């Protein structure tokens, strides 16, 4: 079913109406926003199981950053509880411009699940298409997926300075160090170029066309075959850049700890401005 990291509403609707198997994961999450479980129960795609970002898609905050990668066993248990099965395609969605969904997409890809995609436009696109929502909890039949990490490239702090094209997915003002609402140090990794994750989407909330994304990233030096890595504040929103780069035909590594990990060591250099 899924030949791209993205799936549009029409394709998903056709798949569902044909009665073909697919596992829907609702990973709604917004920093400081309403509680995901409550939002999910108030209205979700029919059959979509809720997956919590903080407890299932990230480890405990600490020396590894604010959203370190989860233990494989924790992620596997969460995915099985959400009904993820071997050989059944997975579609992930959120209401946060794809940021949380991209994190789940990346984790599943990293752990060996290839048939997984983010729903382009997420919940808003589904509602805009006039499609139905369900309310209440979802209790899916347990899945049987087995997860093994290592399929997607990662880069750790020691190797970050040697990356040829290092992209920072945060907002420009955070990249420049003008504001820092979350982490104790403002600025960016020296040599990084700013590639805000929100610039991957159009005004309609959908991803830009592959050729447009390719042109955007080529302007930053991220072209097929280049040594590219992405970070953000805590490793979550950077996954949206990794996904967009994948759509554009560029494989990029993720720095999982990102800025929240980089600044835990005061000996690591910090740059400000452009």
PADREN-271892 format. One line per field, with one value per residue: residue in three letters; x, y, z of N, C-alpha, C in turn. Coordinates in pm, 1 decimal, decimal comma. Atoms other than C-alpha are relative to their C-alpha. Example, Ala and Ser with C-alpha at 12.3 -4.5 7.8 and 13.67 -1.06 7.14 Angstrom:
<nodes>
nuse c(Ala	Ser)
n_c1 c(89,0	-82,0)
n_c2 c(-119,0	-119,0)
n_c3 c(0,0	-6,0)
ca_c1 c(1230,0	1367,0)
ca_c2 c(-450,0	-106,0)
ca_c3 c(780,0	714,0)
c_c1 c(90,0	-77,0)
c_c2 c(120,0	109,0)
c_c3 c(0,0	73,0)
</nodes>
This chain:
<nodes>
nuse c(Unk	Unk	Unk	Unk	Unk	Unk	Unk	Unk	Unk	Unk	Unk	Unk	Unk	Unk	Unk	Unk	Unk	Unk	Unk	Unk	Unk	Unk	Unk	Unk	Unk	Unk	Unk	Unk	Unk	Unk	Unk	Unk	Unk	Unk	Unk	Unk	Unk	Unk	Unk	Unk	Unk	Unk	Unk	Unk	Unk	Unk	Unk	Unk	Unk	Unk	Unk	Unk	Unk	Unk	Unk	Unk	Unk	Unk	Unk	Unk	Unk	Unk	Unk	Unk	Unk	Unk	Unk	Unk	Unk	Unk	Unk	Unk	Unk	Unk	Unk	Unk	Unk	Unk	Unk	Unk	Unk	Unk	Unk	Unk	Unk	Unk	Unk	Unk	Unk	Unk	Unk	Unk	Unk	Unk	Unk	Unk	Unk	Unk	Unk	Unk	Unk	Unk	Unk	Unk	Unk	Unk	Unk	Unk	Unk	Unk	Unk	Unk	Unk	Unk	Unk	Unk	Unk	Unk	Unk	Unk	Unk	Unk	Unk	Unk	Unk	Unk	Unk	Unk	Unk	Unk	Unk	Unk	Unk	Unk	Unk	Unk	Unk	Unk	Unk	Unk	Unk	Unk	Unk	Unk	Unk	Unk	Unk	Unk	Unk	Unk	Unk	Unk	Unk	Unk	Unk	Unk	Unk	Unk	Unk	Unk	Unk	Unk	Unk	Unk	Unk	Unk	Unk	Unk	Unk	Unk	Unk	Unk	Unk	Unk	Unk	Unk	Unk	Unk	Unk	Unk	Unk	Unk	Unk	Unk	Unk	Unk	Unk	Unk	Unk	Unk	Unk	Unk	Unk	Unk	Unk	Unk	Unk	Unk	Unk	Unk	Unk	Unk	Unk	Unk	Unk	Unk	Unk	Unk	Unk	Unk	Unk	Unk	Unk	Unk	Unk	Unk	Unk	Unk	Unk	Unk	Unk	Unk	Unk	Unk	Unk	Unk	Unk	Unk	Unk	Unk	Unk	Unk	Unk	Unk	Unk	Unk	Unk	Unk	Unk	Unk	Unk	Unk	Unk	Unk	Unk	Unk	Unk	Unk	Unk	Unk	Unk	Unk	Unk	Unk	Unk	Unk	Unk	Unk	Unk	Unk	Unk	Unk	Unk	Unk	Unk	Unk	Unk	Unk	Unk	Unk	Unk	Unk	Unk	Unk)
n_c1 c(81,9	-69,8	-121,1	-59,8	17,7	127,1	118,3	102,7	132,0	71,5	-56,7	38,8	144,5	22,2	-49,9	93,7	129,7	-16,2	-10,2	-136,1	-54,0	-91,3	0,7	-1,8	-53,4	26,2	-104,1	17,8	-86,3	-47,1	-65,7	82,4	134,8	96,1	-43,8	25,4	105,1	131,7	28,8	26,1	132,5	103,0	21,0	-116,3	29,8	54,7	-93,3	-135,2	-40,5	-82,2	-136,0	-50,1	-138,3	-91,5	-25,0	-23,7	-89,0	-118,2	-42,3	11,9	-94,8	-120,3	-125,5	15,3	84,3	138,5	75,7	-89,1	69,1	49,1	-53,1	69,4	105,3	112,1	64,3	65,1	121,1	98,8	49,0	86,1	123,9	75,4	47,8	-91,3	-25,0	-95,8	57,4	117,1	-46,6	30,7	15,7	-11,4	50,1	10,4	60,3	-113,6	-69,7	-78,1	-124,5	2,6	15,1	-130,6	-81,5	42,7	-44,9	-145,3	-28,7	39,1	-95,7	-127,2	11,3	22,9	133,0	-15,9	129,2	55,6	4,2	70,8	116,6	-24,7	105,8	45,2	141,5	68,3	32,2	108,5	122,5	30,1	55,4	135,4	-0,2	51,9	-82,1	57,5	-31,6	-21,7	-128,1	-20,4	-70,3	-24,6	-56,6	-145,3	-82,2	-108,2	-120,0	-129,1	-79,4	-145,3	-48,6	-119,9	27,9	-13,3	-126,9	-3,8	-130,5	-10,1	-62,3	-142,0	-15,6	75,6	-82,4	-56,4	103,6	-17,0	118,6	71,6	120,4	69,4	140,8	76,6	39,4	-118,4	-41,0	-71,0	-128,3	-89,5	-28,2	69,2	88,2	-11,2	107,3	1,2	-131,2	-70,6	-95,9	53,6	-95,4	2,0	-128,1	-76,2	-0,7	133,9	81,9	137,8	99,5	117,8	86,6	129,2	-11,9	27,0	143,9	62,8	102,5	109,5	-38,5	-51,7	-140,1	-32,0	-27,9	-136,7	-98,8	-15,4	-82,2	-136,5	-62,5	-24,2	-113,6	-119,8	-50,8	-72,4	-108,2	48,6	33,0	-23,8	-139,3	-72,6	-2,4	97,2	59,0	98,0	34,0	96,0	-14,8	-10,7	0,3	134,8	36,9	-99,7	46,9	78,5	-98,5	-49,6	105,9	7,3	-118,5	26,1	90,4	-79,7	-101,9	-125,3	-5,4	-63,5	-11,5	60,8	-71,8	114,7	3,7	13,0	-54,1	16,7	-113,2	-123,6	-33,3	-28,6	-145,3	-39,3	-117,6	39,4	12,7	132,8	-2,7	123,7	12,5	18,3)
n_c2 c(-120,8	-123,9	-10,9	-127,2	-29,1	-69,1	54,1	-103,7	37,8	79,4	135,5	69,4	24,9	110,6	120,9	36,7	37,3	131,4	99,3	51,9	-21,8	-109,6	-39,6	-144,8	-45,6	-141,0	-40,4	-142,6	-52,3	-136,6	-45,6	-97,2	0,9	87,4	137,7	83,6	101,4	-63,3	-43,5	121,6	53,8	-94,0	18,5	55,0	82,3	128,5	107,9	-46,9	14,7	-110,9	29,6	-116,2	-30,6	-6,0	129,2	108,2	-38,7	-64,9	43,8	-101,0	-111,2	14,1	-32,1	23,2	-103,6	-4,7	108,8	101,7	112,4	95,9	136,1	78,8	80,7	-89,3	-33,5	119,9	24,4	-101,9	25,8	118,6	-39,3	-80,6	86,4	8,6	139,9	26,4	12,1	-87,5	-138,4	-90,2	-141,7	-78,0	-136,5	-83,7	-131,1	-88,6	-19,1	117,6	12,6	121,2	113,2	26,2	68,7	139,9	55,3	22,7	109,0	126,6	27,4	31,2	131,9	105,9	0,9	-77,0	-39,2	-97,2	-133,6	-106,0	-50,0	-138,0	-88,4	48,3	-1,7	-113,8	34,1	98,1	-73,2	-88,7	82,6	38,9	141,5	15,2	26,7	78,3	-48,8	103,6	69,5	106,0	113,4	87,8	132,1	-16,9	32,5	96,6	-52,3	12,9	-116,0	7,5	-131,2	-10,1	-11,4	-139,5	-53,7	-93,3	-57,8	-39,7	-130,8	-0,8	-3,3	-111,1	-103,2	46,6	16,0	-99,1	-86,2	13,5	-83,0	-27,7	-7,1	-89,7	-130,6	-84,6	-78,6	90,2	29,2	-114,7	-20,8	-119,0	48,8	143,6	21,3	132,4	47,7	-99,1	-75,7	-40,7	4,3	119,1	67,6	-72,0	60,7	44,5	-89,9	5,1	57,8	15,8	111,6	-50,4	-42,1	114,9	5,0	-114,6	-67,9	93,8	99,8	118,9	-7,8	-51,9	102,5	50,7	-81,9	-124,4	36,0	26,3	-129,9	-65,8	58,7	-17,2	-132,3	11,8	96,2	135,7	62,3	145,0	41,8	-84,6	38,7	-92,6	34,9	-98,7	-3,7	-104,1	-22,4	124,6	116,9	32,1	-70,5	28,8	114,3	-50,9	-30,3	127,1	52,6	-83,6	32,3	130,8	-26,4	-67,4	91,3	-18,2	70,9	-82,6	55,4	-75,3	-12,5	22,4	-87,7	-135,7	-111,6	23,5	83,2	-71,6	-99,7	60,5	-2,3	-140,1	-11,5	-1,3	-139,3	-54,0	-117,4	-77,9	-73,1	80,5)
n_c3 c(0,0	-27,1	80,5	-36,5	-143,4	-18,3	66,1	0,6	-49,1	100,3	3,6	-123,2	4,6	93,4	-65,1	-106,8	56,8	61,9	-107,1	-7,9	-134,7	-28,6	-140,8	-14,5	-128,0	-29,8	-95,0	-26,5	-107,0	15,5	-121,6	-70,8	54,7	-69,1	-18,2	116,6	-18,4	-4,1	135,7	78,0	-32,7	45,6	142,8	68,3	115,8	-43,5	-24,6	-28,1	-139,1	-48,9	-45,8	-72,3	37,6	-113,7	-65,1	96,6	109,9	-56,5	-131,4	-104,9	14,2	-81,2	66,6	143,2	58,3	-47,0	61,2	56,0	61,2	-99,9	4,7	101,7	-62,0	-31,4	127,2	52,9	-78,9	34,7	135,1	-5,6	-66,7	95,3	106,8	114,1	33,1	106,8	132,8	17,9	8,6	-111,4	32,2	-122,8	15,6	-119,2	26,9	-29,8	127,5	32,9	-77,0	-82,0	91,7	60,4	-102,1	-2,0	129,0	-4,0	-93,7	60,4	107,3	-64,6	-63,1	96,9	61,2	123,4	56,7	-93,0	58,6	-70,6	71,5	39,8	-48,2	-129,1	-38,4	61,9	138,1	-5,5	-32,6	112,5	107,4	-38,4	-37,6	-136,4	-117,0	-109,3	-134,1	-99,7	6,5	98,7	-60,6	114,7	-22,5	-13,3	114,6	-19,7	64,3	-66,8	36,8	-13,4	42,7	80,7	143,2	43,0	-49,7	-112,2	-28,3	-139,8	-20,0	35,1	145,2	57,3	64,3	125,0	102,7	106,6	5,8	-126,8	5,5	-125,7	38,8	-86,9	52,9	21,4	-116,7	-91,5	63,9	-15,4	-141,2	-48,9	-105,5	-28,5	-96,1	-63,1	-43,4	-82,6	79,6	130,0	109,9	84,5	18,9	102,3	133,0	39,5	79,1	-48,0	90,8	-86,2	41,0	46,8	139,8	86,8	26,2	61,2	-79,4	-20,2	-98,0	67,9	38,1	132,2	100,4	-10,0	70,2	-75,8	-115,9	47,5	28,1	-128,2	-70,4	81,9	-32,1	-126,6	20,3	-24,2	127,9	-7,0	-13,9	-94,7	-141,4	-58,0	-129,5	-47,0	-142,2	-37,9	-142,3	-77,0	87,7	48,1	121,9	104,1	79,2	112,1	103,8	53,5	86,1	119,7	78,6	60,2	111,3	101,8	51,5	-74,0	-127,7	-102,2	-134,0	-109,7	-127,1	-89,3	-116,9	53,0	-77,5	-143,8	-41,2	30,9	-102,1	-131,2	-17,3	21,8	85,5	139,9	46,0	31,4	87,4	8,1	124,7	119,1)
ca_c1 c(0,0	258,6	517,9	602,8	655,4	327,2	-22,5	-302,8	-662,9	-799,3	-562,1	-632,6	-1007,6	-998,9	-796,3	-1037,1	-1350,3	-1209,6	-1184,0	-808,0	-606,0	-431,2	-334,8	-415,9	-216,2	-326,9	-27,1	-175,4	61,9	132,5	378,1	166,7	-149,3	-456,4	-411,3	-381,1	-595,9	-884,4	-860,7	-851,6	-1162,1	-1347,7	-1300,6	-1064,5	-1043,3	-1250,0	-1040,0	-735,0	-557,2	-397,7	-21,1	132,7	450,4	597,9	557,3	576,4	779,1	1042,2	1245,0	1256,1	1411,7	1765,8	2124,6	2007,3	1789,8	1422,9	1292,6	1558,4	1476,8	1263,3	1388,8	1304,8	1104,5	891,3	825,8	745,9	500,2	329,0	306,0	165,7	-88,0	-190,7	-246,9	60,8	102,8	374,4	290,4	4,2	62,7	62,9	-66,2	21,7	-149,4	-165,7	-301,2	42,4	136,3	278,4	551,6	447,3	341,7	683,9	848,4	640,7	710,7	1084,3	1085,3	894,6	1119,3	1426,5	1299,0	1234,4	874,6	892,4	521,3	447,7	346,1	226,5	-122,4	-65,9	-262,5	-346,0	-672,0	-753,2	-739,9	-965,4	-1223,3	-1196,5	-1279,3	-1606,7	-1507,7	-1646,4	-1491,8	-1552,8	-1560,4	-1461,7	-1165,6	-1022,3	-914,2	-753,3	-665,8	-302,9	-41,5	257,6	519,1	882,6	1107,2	1482,1	1660,0	1925,8	1750,9	1762,0	2085,3	2158,0	2441,5	2557,3	2707,1	3069,3	3012,7	2787,9	3072,7	3194,4	2862,4	2888,4	2530,7	2387,9	2030,2	1853,8	1476,3	1380,1	1219,7	1460,7	1453,5	1556,6	1825,6	1969,1	1960,3	1727,0	1484,7	1500,5	1173,4	1269,9	1641,3	1892,6	2121,7	2023,7	2185,9	2277,4	2550,5	2827,5	2809,0	2441,3	2199,3	1842,4	1571,6	1250,4	1028,1	718,5	851,6	789,8	414,9	200,4	-69,9	-317,4	-126,9	-15,6	343,1	495,8	544,4	855,2	1026,4	961,6	1103,0	1404,2	1470,2	1434,4	1685,3	1923,6	1953,8	2084,6	2328,0	2111,8	2113,1	2106,2	2431,0	2532,3	2621,1	2313,2	2195,1	1909,6	1849,1	1593,6	1521,4	1474,3	1473,1	1098,7	1034,8	1359,1	1186,6	959,5	1265,3	1397,4	1061,8	1050,1	1404,2	1300,8	1014,7	1270,7	1495,7	1758,2	1849,5	1932,6	2051,6	1879,1	2062,1	1824,1	1924,3	1940,1	1992,9	1860,8	2141,9	2409,0	2387,6	2422,7	2800,2	2927,5	3242,8	3044,9	3053,2	2748,6	2689,7	2433,7	2305,3	2282,1)
ca_c2 c(0,0	253,1	347,5	683,4	815,1	1000,9	878,2	1110,1	1106,1	965,9	669,4	584,2	618,8	386,6	133,2	141,8	125,9	-180,2	-351,5	-396,2	-426,9	-121,6	-16,5	344,7	515,4	847,2	1015,8	1356,1	1563,8	1930,8	2072,0	2250,7	2162,9	1960,6	1603,6	1362,0	1082,3	1321,9	1466,9	1115,4	1001,3	1314,9	1224,9	1008,4	821,5	501,9	230,5	450,2	353,6	625,1	618,0	851,9	1028,2	1085,2	729,5	520,9	719,6	861,9	759,9	948,7	1297,2	1313,4	1314,1	1187,6	1495,9	1576,7	1307,4	1037,5	732,0	480,2	137,4	-109,7	-325,0	-26,4	74,2	-282,6	-327,0	1,2	-89,3	-433,6	-279,8	-44,8	-340,4	-316,3	-649,0	-791,9	-748,0	-501,0	-141,1	135,0	488,9	747,1	1080,8	1370,2	1725,3	1889,4	1939,2	1589,1	1639,2	1367,1	1140,8	1180,7	1078,0	758,4	700,1	736,7	503,5	233,7	263,9	259,3	-58,1	-245,8	-160,6	-53,3	-29,2	283,1	633,8	962,3	1076,2	1397,5	1673,3	1456,9	1483,5	1823,9	1690,2	1398,9	1632,3	1877,5	1590,4	1538,6	1193,5	1047,5	1039,0	796,6	881,1	690,0	461,0	214,8	-128,8	-303,1	-667,8	-695,1	-697,9	-924,2	-691,0	-759,6	-454,7	-446,2	-108,2	5,9	59,9	442,2	640,1	820,9	1047,8	1103,8	1419,4	1317,9	1285,9	1589,3	1838,3	1620,8	1610,2	1782,9	1918,1	1969,6	2100,8	2257,1	2207,3	2465,3	2803,5	3071,5	3276,6	2973,6	2883,8	3234,8	3221,1	3517,7	3317,1	2980,3	2880,9	2528,4	2453,5	2623,6	2749,7	2943,9	2911,3	2632,1	2385,4	2567,7	2504,1	2409,4	2560,0	2644,9	2432,6	2497,7	2192,0	2404,4	2514,8	2163,0	2234,2	2461,6	2695,1	2407,7	2202,3	1947,2	1862,7	2049,8	1856,8	1636,1	1857,9	2166,8	1994,8	1878,8	2235,1	2366,4	2122,2	2144,5	2513,6	2403,7	2152,7	1849,9	1654,6	1279,5	1118,0	1402,2	1344,1	1500,6	1502,1	1682,1	1793,6	2008,9	2083,2	1728,6	1501,8	1508,4	1783,0	1698,5	1378,4	1591,2	1720,5	1365,6	1258,4	1554,9	1479,1	1118,5	1243,1	1455,2	1154,3	1240,1	1004,4	1195,8	1090,2	1199,4	1332,7	1182,2	1392,3	1711,3	2050,0	1937,6	1679,8	1898,0	2159,4	1905,8	1925,3	2282,2	2202,2	2169,6	2487,6	2706,2	2957,6	3236,7	3447,8	3323,0)
ca_c3 c(0,0	109,8	-149,6	8,0	361,0	306,0	226,9	121,5	240,1	-88,4	-87,8	274,9	222,7	-79,0	117,2	411,1	196,0	20,5	358,9	329,3	649,3	789,4	1141,2	1227,3	1501,5	1650,0	1813,0	1883,6	2091,6	2140,7	2391,1	2648,7	2454,9	2551,1	2672,8	2383,0	2530,2	2598,0	2248,2	2101,4	2286,8	2180,9	1814,6	1608,3	1280,6	1304,8	1462,4	1525,7	1847,6	2060,1	2119,1	2376,2	2265,7	2610,7	2739,3	2420,4	2167,7	2402,8	2702,4	3029,8	3017,3	3147,6	3028,3	2689,1	2637,0	2679,9	2443,8	2408,9	2202,7	2393,1	2487,0	2214,4	2454,5	2560,6	2200,3	2097,8	2385,3	2293,0	1926,0	2001,0	2240,3	1959,0	1726,7	1502,9	1324,5	1105,8	738,5	792,6	676,8	938,3	893,4	1159,2	1215,1	1456,1	1485,6	1516,8	1152,1	1135,1	1394,8	1638,8	1353,0	1192,0	1518,7	1522,7	1151,2	1210,2	1510,4	1325,4	1020,4	1243,6	1406,8	1084,2	990,8	626,8	537,6	741,6	637,1	782,2	685,3	489,9	658,0	957,7	1144,7	996,0	639,5	733,2	886,2	595,0	359,4	547,4	668,8	991,3	1334,9	1619,3	1987,8	2296,8	2364,5	2112,3	2231,8	1933,3	1905,0	2025,6	1752,2	1705,8	1557,3	1646,7	1649,3	1594,0	1583,8	1343,1	1010,0	996,6	1027,9	1352,6	1457,3	1811,9	1963,7	1908,3	1533,0	1486,3	1419,1	1131,6	944,8	606,5	604,1	951,8	961,5	1259,7	1235,8	1500,3	1442,6	1313,8	1634,0	1839,9	1589,2	1610,8	1990,8	2025,8	2239,5	2410,9	2576,9	2681,7	2706,5	2940,7	2663,9	2351,8	2011,3	1770,9	1688,0	1501,1	1128,1	1129,8	881,7	974,2	808,5	1006,7	1002,6	947,7	606,4	474,7	464,6	254,2	377,2	343,7	600,8	340,6	255,3	-34,5	-357,7	-374,8	-632,7	-421,7	-114,0	-314,8	-428,2	-74,8	68,5	-225,0	-141,1	198,7	50,6	125,8	-199,2	-271,7	-163,1	70,0	435,4	598,2	959,3	1134,4	1491,0	1670,6	2034,3	2159,7	1854,3	1784,1	1529,4	1346,5	1233,7	1014,9	829,0	795,8	651,6	411,8	299,9	238,3	21,1	-165,2	-221,5	40,7	324,0	643,1	985,3	1305,8	1610,5	1868,5	2169,7	1963,5	2125,3	2465,3	2473,7	2311,9	2588,7	2872,0	2816,1	2868,6	2671,3	2348,9	2141,1	2085,7	1806,4	1778,0	1491,4	1136,4)
c_c1 c(85,7	132,4	74,4	-12,3	-130,8	-111,8	-108,2	-135,5	-70,1	49,9	-40,8	-148,1	-31,7	40,9	-98,4	-134,0	5,1	12,3	137,9	60,4	94,6	-13,2	13,8	46,6	-20,2	100,4	-9,4	80,7	35,3	57,8	-83,7	-143,7	-92,3	50,0	-40,8	-110,0	-141,1	-42,6	-36,6	-140,0	-112,2	-26,6	125,9	-43,8	-51,5	108,5	140,1	30,2	89,9	135,3	56,4	147,1	92,9	33,4	36,7	105,9	123,8	32,6	-16,1	100,4	119,0	123,2	-7,7	-83,9	-142,6	-86,4	96,2	-79,0	-47,0	76,7	-82,5	-115,0	-123,0	-76,3	-75,5	-129,3	-109,9	-58,5	-90,1	-133,0	-88,9	-44,1	91,4	40,2	100,0	-73,5	-122,6	47,9	-49,9	-9,7	-6,7	-48,8	1,6	-76,9	103,7	87,8	95,4	122,4	4,3	-11,5	132,8	92,9	-35,8	41,9	147,7	33,8	-36,3	94,6	134,4	0,4	-50,9	-136,8	6,1	-132,1	-71,9	7,2	-75,9	-116,6	19,3	-119,0	-60,8	-148,9	-76,4	-40,7	-114,7	-133,9	-41,3	-60,5	-140,3	-11,2	-31,7	108,4	-77,4	36,4	19,8	134,1	2,7	84,9	28,3	44,9	151,7	74,2	111,8	132,9	123,9	91,0	148,3	58,5	120,2	-22,1	13,1	128,6	-19,2	141,4	-1,3	83,9	145,1	23,3	-68,5	90,1	57,7	-100,8	15,1	-115,7	-82,6	-115,0	-64,4	-145,5	-82,4	-36,1	122,9	46,1	69,7	136,0	98,9	36,0	-66,0	-96,6	31,0	-100,2	9,7	135,3	79,7	98,8	-62,5	109,3	-13,2	139,0	76,5	3,0	-134,6	-67,6	-145,9	-93,8	-126,9	-94,7	-131,6	3,9	-18,2	-145,8	-47,0	-104,2	-119,0	31,3	52,3	147,7	13,5	31,7	145,6	103,8	23,4	85,3	144,6	73,7	32,3	126,3	129,3	63,0	78,3	114,9	-40,5	-51,4	25,8	149,3	81,1	-8,3	-84,5	-47,4	-88,3	-13,2	-102,7	20,5	23,6	-7,0	-135,3	-28,5	101,3	-44,3	-83,8	92,1	54,6	-101,0	-7,8	119,2	-16,4	-93,4	76,8	110,9	134,4	-7,8	78,4	2,6	-70,7	96,5	-106,5	-7,3	-18,2	51,8	-9,1	109,1	130,9	41,3	19,3	149,2	48,7	124,0	-35,7	-25,1	-142,8	18,9	-134,1	-0,5	-19,9	118,3)
c_c2 c(126,4	3,3	129,4	16,5	70,2	-77,0	107,2	-56,9	-93,4	-143,5	-79,0	-33,8	-118,2	-132,5	-49,0	-47,3	-135,1	-110,9	-61,1	32,8	119,4	31,9	150,8	37,0	150,1	42,6	150,2	45,1	143,8	45,0	109,2	4,0	-91,1	-143,6	-85,1	-102,8	60,0	44,3	-119,8	-52,5	91,3	-13,1	-45,2	-75,8	-135,5	-107,2	43,1	-10,2	116,1	-51,2	127,0	23,8	-9,7	-136,8	-111,0	33,7	73,7	-62,9	113,7	112,7	-18,3	37,8	-19,0	104,7	-10,3	-111,2	-102,1	-114,3	-96,8	-131,3	-80,4	-79,6	84,3	34,4	-119,9	-30,7	98,6	-25,8	-124,0	34,0	82,1	-80,3	-14,5	-145,4	-9,9	-15,1	85,5	145,0	85,0	142,1	76,5	142,1	74,0	127,4	108,5	13,9	-114,0	-22,8	-126,5	-123,8	-35,5	-69,3	-147,7	-71,0	-35,2	-118,3	-135,6	-38,0	-43,8	-141,2	-107,2	-9,8	90,4	56,2	93,3	137,0	94,2	45,0	148,2	86,9	-42,4	7,4	111,4	-31,7	-99,8	69,6	89,3	-76,0	-49,5	-144,7	-16,0	-21,3	-89,7	66,2	-117,6	-68,9	-105,2	-108,5	-103,3	-139,2	14,0	-45,4	-95,9	49,5	-23,2	109,9	-22,5	130,4	-9,2	23,1	142,7	57,6	96,3	54,1	45,3	126,1	3,9	12,5	119,5	104,8	-41,9	-19,0	110,0	99,2	-25,6	99,7	9,4	28,2	97,2	130,5	91,1	75,9	-87,1	-36,1	113,6	27,4	123,1	-33,5	-147,0	-34,0	-128,6	-37,9	109,2	87,2	31,1	-7,1	-127,2	-61,0	74,7	-76,5	-46,4	106,6	-18,8	-50,5	-24,5	-107,2	48,9	41,1	-116,5	-5,4	126,1	60,8	-90,5	-109,5	-128,6	19,3	60,8	-115,1	-45,2	87,1	132,2	-25,1	-22,8	129,9	72,8	-53,8	7,5	136,0	3,4	-100,1	-144,3	-58,9	-149,8	-33,2	83,4	-57,8	100,7	-52,7	114,6	-8,9	109,4	29,1	-127,2	-125,3	-38,0	70,5	-20,7	-115,9	46,0	40,5	-127,7	-61,2	79,3	-25,7	-134,2	14,6	61,5	-87,5	10,7	-76,1	83,2	-73,3	91,1	3,8	-10,8	95,6	145,7	106,5	-24,4	-91,5	74,0	91,4	-60,6	-1,3	141,5	16,5	1,6	143,4	37,1	123,6	71,8	78,3	-95,4	-94,9)
c_c3 c(0,0	-75,0	28,7	150,8	31,0	-69,5	6,2	42,6	-98,9	-2,9	123,7	-3,0	-92,0	62,4	106,5	-56,6	-70,0	104,1	13,9	136,5	6,4	148,5	7,7	140,7	13,0	106,8	28,1	121,8	-33,7	132,6	65,2	-46,7	79,1	5,4	-118,9	18,9	0,4	-139,6	-87,9	26,5	-48,2	-149,6	-70,4	-124,9	47,2	12,8	35,4	149,3	40,3	47,7	61,7	-31,8	119,4	57,8	-97,5	-103,8	47,8	134,1	100,1	-22,5	93,4	-78,4	-151,2	-70,0	49,8	-57,2	-62,0	-61,8	107,9	-7,7	-99,8	59,9	31,9	-127,6	-55,8	75,8	-37,7	-137,9	-3,6	65,6	-93,3	-121,9	-119,2	-21,9	-114,3	-132,9	-26,9	-3,1	116,2	-53,3	132,1	-25,2	131,6	-35,8	26,1	-124,5	-33,7	85,4	85,0	-88,2	-65,3	98,0	3,2	-128,4	5,1	90,5	-59,5	-113,5	57,8	57,8	-96,4	-60,9	-123,1	-52,8	96,7	-65,8	91,6	-86,9	-28,9	39,8	131,1	22,6	-71,6	-143,3	-6,6	24,9	-115,9	-117,3	32,3	42,4	148,2	104,9	95,0	132,1	93,7	-17,1	-110,9	65,3	-108,9	42,3	6,5	-124,8	35,5	-56,1	87,4	-51,6	27,5	-51,6	-93,9	-147,6	-53,5	58,0	116,5	12,9	144,7	11,7	-46,3	-150,0	-65,0	-65,9	-135,2	-111,4	-105,2	-6,4	125,2	0,5	137,1	-34,0	83,9	-70,6	-11,5	123,8	104,9	-57,0	22,7	145,5	57,4	112,5	22,9	109,1	80,4	59,5	70,4	-75,6	-135,1	-106,5	-80,4	-8,9	-108,8	-132,6	-47,7	-85,0	41,6	-108,7	80,2	-52,2	-57,9	-147,3	-97,4	-45,3	-69,8	90,9	29,0	101,1	-59,4	-33,4	-139,6	-94,4	9,8	-69,3	70,8	124,4	-42,0	-27,2	129,7	66,0	-80,2	27,1	130,5	-9,6	19,1	-130,4	11,5	2,0	96,2	141,3	76,7	134,6	45,8	151,1	22,1	147,1	77,3	-85,8	-54,4	-132,6	-112,5	-88,6	-118,3	-115,1	-62,3	-95,8	-130,7	-91,5	-69,8	-119,7	-117,2	-56,2	67,7	131,1	100,3	133,0	99,6	117,9	108,0	118,4	-34,1	96,7	150,7	54,7	-20,3	115,2	138,7	29,2	-28,8	-87,0	-148,4	-45,1	-37,3	-87,9	8,4	-130,7	-116,5	-21,0)
</nodes>
